Amino acid sequence: EEKDYYILYLKICTVFYSNFYKKLAYKAIEKEIRSLEKLAKADLSDIIEGATGAKIYAGFGHGASYWKKRMWLGVNDGLATEAFAEMIDSTFCCPESLAAIQQYLPESYKIFLEMLDYLANN
């Protein structure tokens, strides 16, 4: 029985510290994005807000309720459509934003370019 309490204690500690460190990570990311110039951070801020369920707000975004309402055919597609829109915007309209997205989300941007290539060639 003492072992059960110990295991429960370890689980509680794990959850507490996991949430504590996650909040610290969110704050660090938010601080870094906020330090960027407005043109560089606007599109990235929207994407990060959606990716974290509005736990990170870096100066630009839509708010938590926006992300809860983004359903299409029963699938929450808010982050995907938002990221696509922000990457279109940054690619064609704002080199400062594009540089930030390429720096912080390089794999996502690579997939975006693959999508554009597919659309253009199929």
C-alpha positions as CSV (number, residue, x, y, z in Angstrom):
1,E,0.0,0.0,0.0
2,E,2.9,2.4,0.7
3,K,4.2,1.6,-2.8
4,D,0.8,2.7,-4.3
5,Y,1.0,6.1,-2.5
6,Y,4.6,6.5,-3.7
7,I,3.5,5.8,-7.3
8,L,0.6,8.2,-7.0
9,Y,3.0,10.8,-5.6
10,L,5.4,10.3,-8.5
11,K,2.5,10.7,-11.0
12,I,1.3,13.9,-9.4
13,C,4.8,15.3,-9.4
14,T,5.3,14.3,-13.0
15,V,2.1,16.1,-14.1
16,F,2.8,19.2,-12.0
17,Y,6.4,19.6,-13.2
18,S,5.4,18.8,-16.8
19,N,2.8,21.5,-16.8
20,F,5.2,23.9,-15.0
21,Y,7.9,23.4,-17.6
22,K,5.4,23.6,-20.5
23,K,4.2,27.0,-19.2
24,L,7.9,28.1,-18.9
25,A,8.5,27.0,-22.5
26,Y,5.3,28.8,-23.7
27,K,6.5,32.0,-22.0
28,A,10.0,31.7,-23.5
29,I,8.5,31.3,-27.0
30,E,6.1,34.1,-26.5
31,K,8.9,36.4,-25.3
32,E,11.1,35.6,-28.3
33,I,8.3,36.1,-30.9
34,R,7.3,39.4,-29.2
35,S,10.8,40.6,-29.6
36,L,10.5,40.5,-33.4
37,E,9.6,43.5,-35.4
38,K,5.8,43.8,-36.1
39,L,6.1,42.8,-39.8
40,A,8.2,39.8,-38.9
41,K,6.0,38.5,-36.1
42,A,2.4,39.0,-37.3
43,D,1.9,35.9,-39.4
44,L,4.1,33.7,-37.1
45,S,2.1,34.9,-34.1
46,D,-1.2,33.8,-35.6
47,I,0.2,30.4,-36.4
48,I,1.8,29.9,-33.0
49,E,-1.4,31.0,-31.2
50,G,-3.4,28.3,-33.1
51,A,-0.7,25.6,-32.6
52,T,-0.9,26.2,-28.8
53,G,-4.6,26.6,-28.5
54,A,-4.1,30.3,-27.7
55,K,-1.7,29.6,-24.8
56,I,0.8,31.8,-26.6
57,Y,-0.2,35.3,-27.6
58,A,2.7,37.2,-29.1
59,G,0.9,40.4,-30.1
60,F,-1.2,39.2,-33.0
61,G,-3.9,36.6,-33.2
62,H,-7.6,35.8,-33.1
63,G,-8.2,34.7,-29.5
64,A,-9.1,31.4,-28.0
65,S,-12.7,31.2,-29.2
66,Y,-11.6,31.6,-32.9
67,W,-9.7,28.3,-32.7
68,K,-12.5,26.4,-31.1
69,K,-14.9,27.2,-33.9
70,R,-12.8,26.2,-36.9
71,M,-14.5,22.9,-37.9
72,W,-15.1,21.5,-41.4
73,L,-16.8,18.1,-41.9
74,G,-16.1,17.4,-38.2
75,V,-12.4,18.1,-38.4
76,N,-10.8,21.1,-36.7
77,D,-8.9,22.5,-39.6
78,G,-8.3,26.0,-38.2
79,L,-4.5,25.7,-37.7
80,A,-4.0,24.2,-41.2
81,T,-6.0,26.8,-43.0
82,E,-4.6,29.6,-40.9
83,A,-1.0,28.4,-41.5
84,F,-1.6,28.1,-45.2
85,A,-3.1,31.6,-45.4
86,E,-0.3,33.2,-43.3
87,M,2.3,31.5,-45.5
88,I,0.6,32.7,-48.7
89,D,0.7,36.2,-47.2
90,S,4.3,36.1,-46.1
91,T,5.5,34.5,-49.4
92,F,3.9,37.0,-51.7
93,C,3.5,40.1,-49.6
94,C,6.0,40.4,-46.7
95,P,9.6,39.3,-46.8
96,E,10.1,40.1,-43.1
97,S,7.3,37.7,-42.2
98,L,8.6,35.1,-44.6
99,A,12.1,35.2,-43.0
100,A,10.6,34.6,-39.5
101,I,8.4,31.7,-40.8
102,Q,11.4,30.1,-42.5
103,Q,13.5,30.6,-39.3
104,Y,11.0,29.2,-36.8
105,L,8.9,26.8,-38.9
106,P,11.3,25.5,-41.6
107,E,9.7,22.1,-42.0
108,S,6.2,23.5,-42.2
109,Y,7.3,26.0,-44.8
110,K,8.9,23.2,-46.8
111,I,5.6,21.3,-46.8
112,F,3.8,24.5,-47.8
113,L,6.1,24.8,-50.8
114,E,5.5,21.2,-51.8
115,M,1.8,21.9,-51.6
116,L,2.1,24.9,-54.0
117,D,4.3,22.8,-56.3
118,Y,1.6,20.1,-56.4
119,L,-1.1,22.6,-57.0
120,A,0.8,24.3,-59.8
121,N,1.8,21.0,-61.6
122,N,-1.2,18.8,-61.2
